[in-house]
Every structure is written in structure tokens, then in C-alpha cells.
Amino acid sequence: MVVPLQEAAQEYKEKLEACLKTLREEREKLLGRKTAEGKSQEYLKWTQAEKQKIVAEFQQLRQFLEEQEQQLLAQLEKLDEEIGRLQTDTVRKLSAQISHLSKWIGELEGTYQKPA
């Protein structure tokens, strides 16, 4: 059986249109994915920027804490030196007082033991 040319052409035209419809649908899906991929790229850029911001903030915090640590350690060192000076002064003063009291006691004992 021979199919007339117009019928055959119509049949192929319908098949071609069906294929075109499928290809267009696939193209739309891919375009949707491309758009989603573009958004993913934006999110990746944003997360990288946030990461860099966080790293920078923590670096600043570390530097601040190190500076604070050095300042506090320097203050403690000064306090240690001051305590050492006070301790030395206190011992020196106590030694002087003990020496003075010992001399005074010696004088009193000498006076006390003299015959009247």
C-alpha cells in the first residue's frame, strides 16, 4: 500500500512537532537548572564572603586578646615588683626596729643590773 505524499508529509510533520515539543520541554528544564545553578553560584560566593568575614573577625579577636594578655601580664609583673619592694622595705624596717628595741633592751638591762 502506497501512502500519498501529503499524508506521509503530515505524519512526519506530526512526529517532528512531537519531537520539537519534547526538545523544547527539555530546554526549559535545562534553563531552569541553569537558573538554579546561577543561584547556587551566588550562594557559594556569599558563603565564601561570609567565611572570609568570620576569619577576619576572629583574627581581630585573637589579636585583641593577645594584646590584652600582654597588658595584663605586664601589670602583674609590675605588681610583683611592687610587692617585692614592699616586702624588702618591710623587712628592712622590721630589722631596724628589732635592732633599736634590742639596743634599748640592752640599755635597760644594763641600767637595771647596775647597783643603785
ZIRASUL-V950136 format. One line per field, one symbol per residue. ss: DSSP state (2 for helix, 1 for strand, 0 for the rest). phi: phi as a letter, one per 30 degrees, with the letter a starting at -180 (. if undefined). psi: psi as a letter, one per 30 degrees, with the letter a starting at -180 (. if undefined). A space follows every 10 residues. Layout:
ss->???
phi->???
psi->???
//
This chain:
ss->0000222222 2222222222 2222222222 2222222222 2222222222 2222222222 2222222222 2222222222 2222222222 2222222222 2222222222 222000
phi->.cceeddddd dddddddddd dddddddddd dddddddddd dddddddddd edddeddddd dddddddded ddddddddde dddddddddd dddddddddd dddddddddd dddddd
psi->kkkleeeeee eeeeeeeeee eeeeeeeeee eeeeeeeeee eeeeeeeeee eeeeeeeeee eeeeeeeeee eeeeeeeeee eeeeeeeeee eeeeeeeeee eeeeeeeeee eefkk.
//
